[in-house]
Amino acid sequence: MIRKVLLSFIISMVVISAVFAEGLSVFKFNNQYGYVNEKLEVVIPAIYNRVDPFNEYGYAIVQYPSYPYLREIIDISGKTVLSDSNIQWGSNIYDDWYILGSGSKTILLNVVTKEYASDQYSYSVQSSTDTDLIPASIPIGENEWEMGYVTTKGDVVFSNKDFWTRYGFRNGRAVVGNREGYSAIINESGEYITDYVIDGGHIYFSEDLLAVKLADSAGGQTGYMNRNGEMEFFVPIAYFVAGGKGGIVLDATPFSGGYALIKTSKEPDIWRVINNNGEFVSEELSIEPSVTAGLSGFRDGYCCVVKYDTNRKLCYSYIDTSGKELTGFIFESAEDFVNGYARIVYQGREGLLDVDGNVYWSDEFINGNVIPRRIE
């Protein structure tokens, strides 16, 4: 299995957000990153050594090459809305609010109003939520904490001594875990939708479905749970254990556009596309979703996938929701589609791939030469 050490963390991250600001895609030129619009016109030049895609609110975290410890948050015009040399990492969690971290210290900041949330709580990068219920560690006494949820105004909505982990809400539901490593589903009032019957799985619902492995006491099966805490359907999903309690990681992407890619067999490694009725819609596929891209599932109808060539070198391509390849496995590097384009590298040359399989080279379109190329 490809780079399994990273898989658990990355799966938890890529399901956090699948919505991006319309119109801008990342490109790379001369080892630096910038942004282009849908016409491949450069909107923000390639001046950064690290960037994120713009989120649905129109913000992105970037980093300059000459200031390795400086992070900035910019808007879609390239204007800096926040700059801080103490920021080592950051994550948009809700609306204009960002969690920013330096070492073990975290803050919650509105990047538009520059308003800080209460500093008496501790926040985590896995706190992304679609409502003003922010997962937090809440002090209840001297050196005592409970996991729970607070508002951006600093009000405690609820906490629970049984919560050992807590994640953000999606459409009124959140995943929480106990000390024994099992998970449950709660609603926005903190009421349990299920008992602690989940042995492992995704930490966020995607399109109202959550990939889970049930605890042995609940049958031990794998499949997808709905918002009511009921198993929408059972389907075989391979999994592995990454760490201790609660470390079961399912080899499955989140649902996107009604489709997900799951591993149904370990020996040999077999992946298949399923729809949100639990039906297989592809043949058996001897591929894997890319650890750095494809684990977020289908984007613009395609999922970034990898396989080894005869020299045990990773090669990248894309499949549609029927399992059909958009191109051969010809790229040395590839990322998710964002707003109709995916960043690729072919024979050392940077470019963007569109959903029709055309390649546009960065060294051409930055000079106004938007020429579709085909790589056979």
C-alpha positions in Angstrom: 0.0 0.0 0.0 1.3 3.4 -1.0 2.7 5.6 1.8 0.3 4.3 4.4 2.0 6.2 7.2 0.6 9.5 5.9 -2.8 8.1 4.9 -4.7 8.4 8.2 -3.9 12.1 8.7 -4.5 13.0 5.1 -7.9 11.3 4.8 -9.0 13.2 7.9 -7.9 16.5 6.2 -9.2 16.1 2.7 -12.7 15.5 3.8 -12.7 18.8 5.6 -13.5 21.0 2.6 -14.5 20.2 -0.9 -15.7 23.7 -1.9 -13.5 26.2 -3.6 -13.9 29.8 -4.7 -15.1 29.8 -8.3 -12.8 30.8 -11.1 -9.2 30.5 -9.7 -6.9 27.5 -10.1 -3.3 27.0 -8.8 -0.5 26.8 -11.3 3.3 26.4 -10.9 6.2 28.0 -12.8 9.9 28.1 -11.9 9.1 26.3 -8.7 6.7 29.0 -7.5 2.9 29.1 -7.3 0.3 31.5 -8.5 -3.4 31.5 -9.6 -5.1 31.7 -13.0 -8.7 32.2 -14.0 -10.9 30.0 -16.1 -9.4 31.6 -19.3 -5.9 30.7 -18.0 -5.1 34.4 -17.5 -2.7 35.0 -14.7 -4.6 36.7 -11.9 -2.0 36.3 -9.1 1.6 35.8 -10.4 3.8 32.8 -9.4 5.5 34.4 -6.4 4.8 31.9 -3.6 6.6 28.7 -2.6 3.4 27.3 -1.0 -0.3 28.0 -1.5 -3.7 26.5 -0.8 -6.6 26.7 -3.2 -9.0 29.5 -2.4 -11.8 28.4 -0.2 -15.5 29.0 -0.7 -15.2 32.4 1.1 -12.5 33.6 -1.2 -9.4 33.2 1.0 -6.2 31.3 0.7 -3.1 30.7 2.9 0.2 31.4 1.1 3.9 31.5 1.9 6.7 33.5 0.4 10.0 31.7 -0.5 12.1 34.4 1.1 10.2 34.2 4.4 9.9 30.5 5.3 8.1 31.2 8.6 5.8 33.9 7.2 2.2 32.9 6.4 -0.3 35.2 4.8 -4.0 35.0 4.0 -4.9 36.6 0.8 -8.2 37.3 -1.0 -9.0 36.4 -4.7 -7.5 39.7 -5.9 -4.2 38.8 -4.2 -4.6 41.4 -1.5 -3.2 40.5 1.9 -5.8 40.4 4.6 -3.5 38.9 7.3 0.3 38.6 7.7 2.0 37.1 10.7 5.6 35.7 10.9 4.5 33.7 14.0 1.9 31.6 12.0 3.3 28.1 11.4 0.0 26.7 10.1 -3.5 27.7 9.5 -6.9 26.4 8.6 -10.2 28.0 7.6 -12.8 26.4 9.9 -16.0 28.5 9.5 -17.0 31.5 7.4 -14.2 34.1 7.8 -12.8 32.4 10.9 -9.4 30.7 10.8 -7.5 28.6 13.3 -3.9 29.8 13.3 -1.1 28.0 15.1 2.4 28.5 16.3 3.9 25.5 18.2 1.3 24.3 20.6 -0.6 27.6 20.8 -3.7 28.1 18.7 -5.9 31.1 18.1 -9.2 31.7 16.4 -9.3 34.8 14.3 -11.8 36.5 11.9 -9.5 37.5 9.1 -11.9 40.2 7.9 -12.8 42.0 11.1 -9.5 41.0 12.9 -11.7 39.9 15.8 -10.2 37.2 18.1 -12.3 34.6 19.7 -11.7 33.7 23.4 -8.2 32.6 24.1 -9.3 30.4 27.1 -10.0 27.5 24.7 -7.7 25.2 22.7 -8.6 24.5 19.1 -7.4 22.0 16.5 -6.9 21.9 12.8 -9.6 19.3 12.5 -12.2 21.8 13.7 -13.7 22.7 10.4 -17.5 23.1 10.7 -20.4 24.5 8.7 -22.1 26.2 11.7 -21.0 28.5 14.6 -20.2 25.5 16.8 -16.5 25.3 17.1 -14.9 22.1 18.5 -12.7 23.1 21.5 -11.0 22.0 24.6 -12.8 23.7 27.5 -11.3 24.4 30.9 -13.5 23.2 33.8 -11.0 23.5 36.6 -7.3 23.7 37.4 -5.6 21.6 34.8 -8.9 20.0 33.9 -10.5 20.1 30.5 -13.5 18.8 28.7 -14.1 18.4 25.0 -17.0 20.3 23.6 -18.2 23.1 21.4 -18.1 26.9 21.7 -19.3 29.8 19.5 -17.0 32.4 17.9 -18.3 34.8 20.7 -16.8 32.5 23.3 -20.0 31.0 24.7 -19.9 27.3 25.6 -22.7 25.5 23.9 -22.1 22.1 25.4 -19.3 19.8 26.6 -19.2 16.2 27.7 -16.8 14.3 30.0 -17.2 11.3 27.7 -15.8 13.1 24.7 -12.2 12.3 24.0 -12.2 13.6 20.5 -14.6 15.9 18.7 -14.9 17.1 15.1 -16.8 19.7 13.2 -20.4 19.6 12.2 -21.7 18.8 8.7 -25.4 19.4 8.1 -26.3 19.1 11.8 -24.1 16.1 12.6 -20.7 15.6 14.1 -18.5 12.7 15.0 -17.2 12.4 18.6 -15.0 9.7 20.2 -14.6 8.2 23.7 -11.5 7.1 25.6 -11.9 3.5 24.4 -11.4 4.6 20.8 -15.0 4.2 19.7 -17.0 6.9 18.0 -20.6 8.2 18.0 -22.7 10.7 16.2 -24.3 13.8 17.9 -26.6 16.6 16.8 -26.2 20.3 17.3 -27.7 20.1 20.8 -25.1 17.6 21.9 -27.6 14.7 21.9 -26.4 11.3 20.8 -27.8 10.1 17.5 -25.9 6.8 18.0 -24.2 5.1 20.8 -20.4 4.5 20.6 -20.8 1.8 18.0 -18.3 3.0 15.4 -14.9 1.3 15.5 -13.3 3.6 12.8 -14.0 5.6 9.7 -14.2 9.1 8.4 -14.6 12.0 10.7 -17.0 14.1 8.6 -20.1 13.3 6.7 -19.9 13.8 3.0 -23.2 14.2 1.1 -24.9 13.0 4.3 -23.0 9.7 4.3 -20.2 8.6 6.7 -17.9 5.7 5.9 -17.6 3.5 9.0 -16.5 0.2 10.4 -18.9 -0.8 13.1 -17.6 -2.2 16.4 -17.6 -5.9 16.8 -20.4 -5.6 19.3 -22.5 -4.0 16.5 -21.6 -6.5 13.9 -18.2 -5.4 12.8 -19.3 -4.6 9.2 -18.2 -1.8 6.9 -20.4 0.6 4.9 -21.9 4.0 5.1 -24.1 5.5 7.8 -26.7 8.2 7.3 -27.6 11.2 9.4 -30.1 9.2 11.4 -27.4 6.9 12.6 -28.7 4.1 10.5 -26.6 2.0 8.1 -27.6 3.3 4.7 -25.9 0.3 3.1 -23.2 -2.2 3.8 -20.3 -2.6 1.4 -16.9 -4.3 1.8 -14.2 -1.7 2.5 -10.6 -2.6 3.3 -9.0 -1.0 6.3 -5.9 -0.9 8.3 -4.9 0.1 11.8 -2.7 3.2 12.1 -1.8 3.6 15.8 -3.7 2.6 18.9 -7.3 3.1 19.9 -9.5 4.5 17.3 -6.8 4.1 14.7 -8.8 2.1 12.1 -8.6 3.9 8.7 -10.9 2.9 5.9 -9.6 2.9 2.4 -12.4 5.0 1.0 -12.8 8.5 -0.4 -15.6 10.8 0.7 -18.7 11.0 -1.6 -18.6 13.7 -4.2 -21.3 14.2 -6.8 -22.9 10.9 -5.7 -19.8 8.8 -6.1 -16.9 7.4 -4.0 -13.9 5.2 -4.6 -13.3 2.4 -2.2 -10.9 -0.5 -1.8 -12.8 -3.8 -1.7 -9.8 -6.1 -1.5 -6.3 -6.0 -0.1 -4.8 -9.1 -1.8 -4.8 -8.2 -4.5 -5.4 -4.4 -4.1 -8.7 -3.8 -5.8 -10.6 -0.5 -5.9 -14.1 0.2 -7.3 -16.4 3.2 -7.8 -19.7 3.1 -6.0 -22.7 5.3 -6.1 -24.7 6.6 -3.1 -27.0 3.6 -3.3 -24.0 1.4 -2.6 -24.0 0.0 -6.1 -20.7 -0.8 -7.9 -20.5 1.3 -11.1 -17.0 0.4 -12.3 -15.1 -2.7 -12.9 -12.3 -3.8 -10.6 -9.5 -1.3 -10.7 -5.8 -2.0 -10.0 -5.1 1.6 -8.9 -5.1 3.7 -5.8 -6.2 7.2 -5.1 -3.3 9.6 -4.9 -2.2 10.2 -1.3 -1.6 13.9 -2.0 -4.7 14.5 -4.1 -7.1 11.7 -4.9 -8.1 10.9 -1.3 -10.5 13.9 -1.6 -12.5 11.8 -4.1 -14.0 13.0 -7.4 -13.5 16.6 -8.3 -15.1 18.0 -11.4 -16.0 14.4 -12.2 -12.5 13.0 -11.9 -10.4 11.3 -9.2 -6.6 11.5 -9.2 -5.1 8.0 -9.0 -1.7 6.3 -9.1 0.0 3.1 -9.9 3.6 1.9 -10.1 5.4 1.5 -13.5 7.8 -1.4 -14.2 10.5 0.5 -12.4 8.4 0.9 -9.2 8.0 4.6 -9.9 4.7 6.2 -9.2 2.7 7.4 -12.2 -0.4 9.5 -12.1 -3.7 9.7 -14.0 -7.4 10.4 -13.5 -10.5 8.3 -13.7 -14.1 9.3 -14.1 -17.0 7.9 -12.1 -17.2 4.9 -14.4 -13.6 4.0 -13.8 -12.5 5.2 -17.3 -9.1 6.9 -17.5 -8.9 10.4 -18.7 -5.3 10.0 -19.7 -2.7 7.2 -19.5 -0.6 6.9 -16.4 1.9 9.4 -17.7 2.3 12.2 -15.1 5.1 12.4 -12.6 3.0 14.5 -10.3 -0.7 15.4 -10.3 -3.2 17.2 -8.1 -7.0 17.4 -7.8 -9.1 19.3 -10.3 -10.1 22.7 -9.0 -12.4 24.9 -11.1 -11.9 22.8 -14.2 -8.1 22.4 -14.1 -5.6 20.1 -12.4 -1.9 20.8 -11.9 0.3 18.1 -13.5 4.0 17.5 -14.3 5.0 15.7 -17.4 8.6 15.0 -18.2 9.6 17.7 -15.8 7.3 20.3 -17.4 4.6 22.0 -15.3 1.2 22.5 -16.7 -2.6 22.3 -16.2 -4.9 19.6 -17.4 -8.5 20.2 -18.3 -11.4 17.8 -18.0 -11.2 17.1 -21.8 -7.6 15.8 -21.4 -5.9 18.8 -22.9 -2.7 20.0 -21.4 -1.7 23.7 -21.2 1.9 24.4 -20.4 2.7 27.0 -17.7 5.6 28.5 -19.7 3.2 29.2 -22.5 0.0 30.5 -20.9 1.8 32.9 -18.6 2.9 34.6 -21.8 -0.6 34.7 -23.2 -0.2 31.6 -25.3 -3.2 29.5 -24.3 -2.6 26.4 -26.5 -4.3 23.1 -25.8 -1.9 20.2 -26.2 -2.5 16.4 -26.4 -0.1 14.0 -24.8 -0.3 10.6 -26.4 
